[in-house]
Amino acid sequence: MDDLVKFLIARIMDDNHAYAYVAETLGAEALLDSHLPMLDLTEQLARDYKTMEPSDSRSAGLAYALRVLAQSYAEHPSYRQEWRP
């Protein structure tokens, strides 16, 4: 699961850099309908999972949610099919 969390955080960072480029090139207005809030929330979930104790009753549900969210990057060459929910 650690590899999935690292993968997901790396993809979020890539997306954030892409949004920053768009904002710099086209202006902040270009991001009004962006997915930046969703990226921030997904990153927070990934970071929460990293610090969560395995015995925490929420860990299984959060792991499943991260697998579902990572599917949006299934076309990325580093995505692993065993991560599918």
N, C-alpha and C positions, 0 to 999 in steps of 0.2 A: 504494500500500500504506500510505502514511503516513496517509491519511484513514481507512482501515479500522482501523488501530491506535488513532488518536484516538477513533473511534467506539466501539471495544471498551472502551477505558479509561473513557470517559464512561458507558457502560452499567454497567460494574462499579461505578463510583462511585455511580451512581443506586441500584443494588442494595444497596450497602453502607449508604447512607443509609436505605433502606427497612428493612433489618435492624436498624439502630440504633434506628429508631423503634419497631419491634416489641419490641426488648429493653427499651427505656425504658417502653413502655406495658404489656407483659405480663410482663416479667422475663426475665432471661437464660436461664432454663430453656426458654423458647419457642424458643430457637435451637439446641437440642441436636442436632436433625437437619437443620440448615440447610446451605446450600451455601456458606457463608463460606469454608471451606478451598479449595473449587474456584475461587471468585472470586479468592482470593489467588494461587493458582497460575496462573490465566489472566492475571491482571494482571502477574505476574512474567514470563511468556512474552512478553507484549506489550512490556514494558519491555526485555527482553533483545533482542527483534527490533529495537527502535529504536536500540540501541547496537551492533548487530552489523554488521560490514563486509559489503557486498554480495558480496564475494568468498568469504566464509565458506561452506564446503560445507554447513553446516546451514541456511542461510538459506531455501532453497527448501522444505525440509520444514517449517520453522517457519512460513513464510508460509502453507503449505497448512493446517497445524494451526489457525492463527488464523482462516482463512476458515471452517473447520468450526465452530470455537467461536462465531464471530460469527453463525452461522445460528440460534442460539437466540434471537437478537434480530431475526429476519427480519421480524417484524410491526411493528417500530418504524418510524415514518415516515421516519427518516433512513437506514434501511438501503438499500443499493444492490444491485440484482440482479447487477451485474457482480462483486460480492464472492463470489458463490457459488463453491464449489470445483468 
